Amino acid sequence: MRTAMPYTPEQNGVAERENRILVETGRSMLHSKDLPLYLWAEAVNTACYVLNRTGPTTVKGKSPMELWFKRDPVSINHFHVFGTECFVHVPKQRRRKWEKKS
C-alpha cells in the first residue's frame, strides 16, 4: 500500500474518481426526487450500495461484490427506487389507542 502526500489529490486519481462517481450519483438521486440536501449522506450511501452490487468491473459479467467475496451473483430483487415514500409500522405495544399505526 502506498500513501499519498496530504492535500495532493492528483496523486490518488483512482480514489478521487471513485469519490466523484459517488458524489455525482448521490446528487442525481437527490435532485431526481426533489429531496432536501440534508439527505446527501443517505444518497451517497445508497449509491455506494447499488454500485457495489451492479457496477462495472474489468471482469465482464461480474459485480464488485462477486469478485471481492467470490460468491454467486448477488440478488438485487430487494432494490427500491430511492426517495420513494414509505410507511413504517408501529407495533401495537408502542402506540396508544388513537395514534396512527404507521
N, C-alpha and C positions, 0 to 999 in steps of 0.2 A: 504494500500500500504506500502510495506516495502522497505527501501533503503539499498543499499549495500555500503560497505566501498570503498573509492577510490582505484583504482589500484589493485582490487581483483576480477578479472572476474570469478573466481571459485565460488563466492557467488551468481552469477546470471547466472547459467548454461542454463536456458531456453532461455533467450535473447541472450546469446552468441551463442547458437546452431542455432537460427534463423538467426543471422548475418552471421554465417558461411555458412548456406544454400544459402543465398542471394549472398554472395561473390563468392561461387563456381559456382552457376548457371550463374551469370554475366560473370565470367571468361570463362566458357564453351561457352556462347553465343558469346563473342568476338573472341575467338580462332577458333570457328567453321566456321566463316565467314572471318577470317584473317583481322579483323578490328583493327585500331590503338588503343593503350591503353588509349589515352586521351578520348575515348568514354566510359570509365568504369562506369561513373555515369549514363549514359543512359541505359547501360546494367543492372545495379543493379535496377534502377527504373522500367525497363520493367520486370525484374524477379519478383519484388515485386508485380507489377500489375497483372501479369499472375498467380502467386502463390495464391494471394488473391481470385482470381476467379475460380481457378481449384484445388488448393492444398488440401492435405489430412487433415481431421479433425477427432476428436474422434467420431463424429456422421456420420455414414455411409451414403453416398449418398448426403451429404450436403457440400457446399463450405464454406470457412470462411465468404464470403460476405453474403451468405444466413443466416448464423447464427447470424452475427452482426446486420444486418438490417431487419431480419425477413421478407424477400421478397421471391417471386418466384425465381426459378433458373435464374441466370444471363446469358445473352446471350454472347457467345464467337464468334459469326459469324464475328465480325469485326477484329479478330486477323489476323495478317500477320506474315510472317517469319521475325525475327529480322535480320537486316542487308541487307534486300532486297533493291536493287536500285530503286529509285522512282524519279519522277519529280514533281515540284511544279509549278502550273500555275500562271503566272504573268498577272494580269488584264491589259487590253488594256490601261487604263488610267495611268498605272505605267511604261510603256515601251515606247521606241522610235521606229521609223519605222523599223530599221534593227536589232533590238535586238531579242533574242530568246523569244519564247512565254512561255517556261518553263525552 
